Amino acid sequence: MTKEAANELIQKVHGWSLVNEGDTLKLNRSWKVKTFKKGLEFFQIVADIAEAEGHHPDLHLVGWNNVKIEIWTHSVGGLTENDFILASKISALDSHHLFRKASK
Ligand SMILES: C[C@H](O)[C@H](O)[C@H]1CNC2=NC(N)=NC(=O)C2=N1
């Protein structure tokens, strides 16, 4: 989709940002987790959604408690509606117990 279309849809997925990485549009969101293992727990829940959707995010767990998820569609080298659907399903998770308070 175009940058214009993405700019419209991004407003509907709370907490996510639109980034342009090497000319590829991606969705991006970060959290701070309480512990390293809670980060992995979060990834497991996200993995279950990804498998159910047949759409898979890039998962990063860096510096023990910084989780970043990027979503884009590799096959088109940019964003599709599926990326926004996956992002909103991740945001709808009840996973507050895994995160540090400040990072929401
Ligand atoms: C065959 C299979 O459905 C495809 O390879 C899917 C799997 N999950 C995917 N996930 C994402 N994010 N982008 C893709 O292009 C993609 N392709």
The ligand as an SDF file (V2000), in Angstrom:
LIG
                    3D

 17 18  0  0  0  0  0  0  0  0999 V2000
    3.4080  -19.1300    2.5790 C   0  0  0  0  0  0  0  0  0  0  0  0
    3.2500  -18.1730    3.7410 C   0  0  0  0  0  0  0  0  0  0  0  0
    1.9300  -17.9020    3.9890 O   0  0  0  0  0  0  0  0  0  0  0  0
    4.0050  -16.8960    3.4690 C   0  0  0  0  0  0  0  0  0  0  0  0
    5.3580  -17.1870    3.3320 O   0  0  0  0  0  0  0  0  0  0  0  0
    3.7900  -15.8540    4.5480 C   0  0  0  0  0  0  0  0  0  0  0  0
    4.0600  -16.2950    5.9590 C   0  0  0  0  0  0  0  0  0  0  0  0
    4.0670  -15.1630    6.8810 N   0  0  0  0  0  0  0  0  0  0  0  0
    4.3950  -13.9320    6.4480 C   0  0  0  0  0  0  0  0  0  0  0  0
    4.4970  -12.9340    7.3140 N   0  0  0  0  0  0  0  0  0  0  0  0
    4.8360  -11.7170    6.9300 C   0  0  0  0  0  0  0  0  0  0  0  0
    4.9140  -10.7430    7.8370 N   0  0  0  0  0  0  0  0  0  0  0  0
    5.1000  -11.4450    5.6460 N   0  0  0  0  0  0  0  0  0  0  0  0
    5.0330  -12.3770    4.6840 C   0  0  0  0  0  0  0  0  0  0  0  0
    5.2720  -12.0780    3.5140 O   0  0  0  0  0  0  0  0  0  0  0  0
    4.6460  -13.6850    5.0770 C   0  0  0  0  0  0  0  0  0  0  0  0
    4.4980  -14.6700    4.2070 N   0  0  0  0  0  0  0  0  0  0  0  0
  1  2  1  0
  2  3  1  0
  2  4  1  0
  4  5  1  0
  4  6  1  0
  6  7  1  0
  6 17  1  0
  7  8  1  0
  8  9  1  0
  9 10  2  0
  9 16  1  0
 10 11  1  0
 11 12  1  0
 11 13  2  0
 13 14  1  0
 14 15  2  0
 14 16  1  0
 16 17  2  0
M  END
$$$$
